[in-house]
Amino acid sequence: MSFLLEPVASTILAAAVGLMVGSFLNVVIHRLPKMMERGWLAECAELRSEPPPQTEKLTLATPRSRCPHCGHGITAVENIPILSYLFLRGRCSACQAHISLRYPFVETLSGLLSAYAAWRYGASWAGIGALIFIWCMIALTFIDFDTQLLPDSITLPLLWVGLLLNLGGTFADLKSAVIGAAAGYLSLWVVYWAFKLATGKEGMGYGDFKLLAAIGAWLGWQMLPLTILASSMVGAVVGIVLIVFARHGRNVPIPFGPYLAAAAVIALFWGKPLTQQYLGLF
């Protein structure tokens, strides 16, 4: 009984923490691109020797969360993950404007994946690392869906944290992690330039290179083929569905980051057995 208590307790705790982090990730997804845009505008103004645009201070902590329709400040009771959305029936308590389903979806996704990570790895460095990795993948996925941006403020620290964790071989040995970071970046860099030279168009952004480099730093170069293959397959299927059923124009770009992130989580949890089964076919 004592053997079962620790994984069960850690799983429940991780689920609760994951729900709360998921609520914060919604803030990151919404605000970080806006903060980046304001930073770019301020830099442009500085280059032109102009005063920076006068805007309200925006950080991940300030101002307080509020309804984008009426400006109603979100109270603590209205900010409980999932429960508040259900209690409010998906509407603002002040103006009754609809609240996007994305908010409880991100919270639920974060909670479920966090719980599984705790069950899989337990209270260990691998467990803590898996949580950080998952939360970053969730944030990058939805930011890329919205803006086709993969912020350096997430991808680059993620890369270095992965290398530091693997100093002790948490997910891969250090040599595999370093090679994974380099191979992850260079593999997509080569694809990018081959496509650009062949078509004159940019097939992906530099953020995709950095994201795959971070994935390689965490999981080692051995997981890169699986990650690229799985992300390409999922991306192709989703792209075809969007074109056929959602009338998504062929010339409208589809972000690749979300599919890399989804494939990376698959590789984190099931990469080794999947790779072994694939190699066993030959």
N, C-alpha and C positions, 0 to 999 in steps of 0.2 A: 504493500500500500504506500509506504514511504517513497518507493521508487517511482510510482506513478504521480505522486503529489507534486513533485518539482516540475516536470514538464507540463502538467495541466495548469499549475499556478502560473508558470512563466508564459504559457500560451494565452491565458486569460488576461494577464497583465499587458502583454504585447498587443493584444487586440484592442484593449482600452487606450493604450498609448497611441496605437496606430490610428484610431478614430480621431483622437485629438490632433495628432500631427496632420491627418487628412484635412481637418478644418483649417489648419495653418497653411497647408499646401494650396488650398483654394485662394488664399490671400496672395501667396507667391505667384500663382498662375495668373491672377488678375493684375497684380500691381507691378511685378518685375519688368514686364515689357514696357509699361508706361514709364517706369523709372529710367529704363534704358533710353527711351525716346527723348525724355527730358534732358538726360545727360548729353545726348547727341546734339540737341538744339542749343544747349548751353555752350558746347564746344564750338559749334558753328558760329554762334554769336561772338565768342571770344576771338576766333580767327578773323572775323570781320571788324573787330574792335567795336562791337556793339554791346549794349547792356544785355544781360541774359533775360529771357522771358520771365515776366512776373507771374508765377503760378503758386498755388498752395503747396506747402511742403508735403512731399509724399515719400514715405518709407514703408517698410514692411510692418512697422509698428504704429505709425501715425499717417493720417488721422484715423480715428475710430471707424470700424466697419459700419457702413450705412447702405440704405437702399439706393440703388442707382437711379430710381425713378423719382422718388420724393425726398430723398436725403434723410429719411428717418434713421436715427442711430440705432444700431443693433444692440439690444440689451444682452446681458449674460444669459438670461433664461432663453432668449431667442437664438442663442449661439451654441446650444448643446448638439453635438453631432447626431445627425439622423433624426433624433427625437423631436428637436425643434421644428424640423421640416414637416414631420408628420403632424405635430400639434397645430402648426400654422396652416396645414393643408396646402403647403406649397405656395403660400401667398404672403406678401408683406402685411404685417399687422396694422400698418397705418394707411396705406393706399390700396391694399389688396392687389397690387401688381404681382404677376406670376414670378415665382422664383425658379430659376433653371434647375432641372433635375441633375445637372452636372454636380452641384454641390453635395448632395447626399451620395451620389455615385462615387465621387472621388474619396469621400470619407469611408464609404463601405469598402471600396477597393483597397485603400490603405489599411483598414482594419483587418481584412481577410488575409492579405498577403503578409502583414506583420505577424499575425497569429501563426500562419504556416511556417514563416521563417523561424519563429521561436520554437515551434514544435520540432522543426527539422534540425536546428542547430543548438537549441538550448541556450542557457545563460553562459555564453562564451564570446570570445572575440569574433568568431565567425558569425554568431547570432547578431551581435551589435553591428558588424560590418554589413550583413545581409539587410538589416533594417535601413541603414543609411543608403545603401545601393538602391533598394526598392523605392524609397521615398524620392530620391533624386530622379529615378526613371519615370515615376508618376508625374512629377512636376515638369520634366522636359517633354514628356509626351503631349500634355495638354497645352503647354506654351507653344510647341511646334505646330500643333493642330490649328491654334488660333492665329499665329503670327508668322509661321515658317521661320522661327528663330530658335536657336539653341544657345542660350546665354553662356558666355565664357565664365561668368561668375558661378556657374554650377559645374560645367564640364571640366574645367581646368582643375579646381580643387578636388573634384571627384577622381581625376587621374592620379594626382599626387597622394591622396589618401589611400587609393588602391595599392600603389607601390609601397607605401609605408606599412600597410597591413601585411603585405606579402613578404616583408623582411623576415617575418617568422613563418612564412609558408601557410598563411591562413586559408587562402583559396588556391594558390599556385606557388611554386617556388619562385624566388626573386628573378632568376634568369628568364623563366617563362613569362613573367609579368613584364619585364623590361622589353623583351622581344615582342610581346603582345601589344604593348603601347606603340612601339615603332611600326610594327606590321599593320596594326589597325589603322593608323593614320595614313601610312604610305599606300596601302591597298586601295582605299577610296580616292586618295589623291591621284593615283595612276588612272583609275576609272574616270575621274572627273576630267582630266586633261585629254584622255583618249576620246571621250565623248565630245569635248569642246572642239578638239582639232578636227574631228570627223563631221560635226554638224554645225559648228559655230555657235552652239548654245551651251548654257551651263545646266548640267543635269542635276546637280546637287550643290549644297552650300558647304563652306568650310566647317560649319558647326557639326556636320555629319562626320567629318574626318576626326574631329576632336572627341566626339561621343564614342566612336568605335575605338579610338585610342584608349579612352578611359575604360571601356569594357575589356579591352585586352589587358590593361594594367591590373584589373581586378581578377579576371578569370584565367589569364594566361593565353598564349597564342593558340593553344590546342582547341580552345572554344570558339575561335574566330570563324573557321569554316562553317560550323553549325549556325552561328549567329547570323552570318551573311546569307546563308542559304535559307534559313527560316524567315528572316526579315524580307528577303526578296520574294519568297513564295506568298507570304501574307500580304505584302504590298501589292503584288500583282493581282491577287484575288480581289482585294478591296478596291484597287483602281478600276478593274473591269466592272465590278458591281456599281461603282459610282458613275461610270460612263454609261452603262446600259440602263440602270434603273433610276438614277438621280439626275440623268442628263448633264453630267459633269463634263465640260468641254475638254477635248483631248489636249488643248494647248494650256489648260489651267493646271498649274503645278500642284503636285500632291506631295506633302512632306514625307520624308523618308525616316526622320528621327523616331516617330512613334513605333514604327515597325522594328527598328533596331532595338529600341528600349524593350518592347515586348519579347523579342527573341533573346535579349540579354537575360531577362528574368527567367525564361525557360531554361537557358543554359546554366544559370546560377543553381537552379534546383535539380534539373534533370539532364544536364549537359553530358556528364560522363557516361551514364547508362545509354543515352541516345547515341552517343558517338560510338560506343562499343558495339551496340546492335547494328549500327550502319556498317562499321568495319567488318562485322561478322558476316555480312552478306557476301563479302568478297573472299 
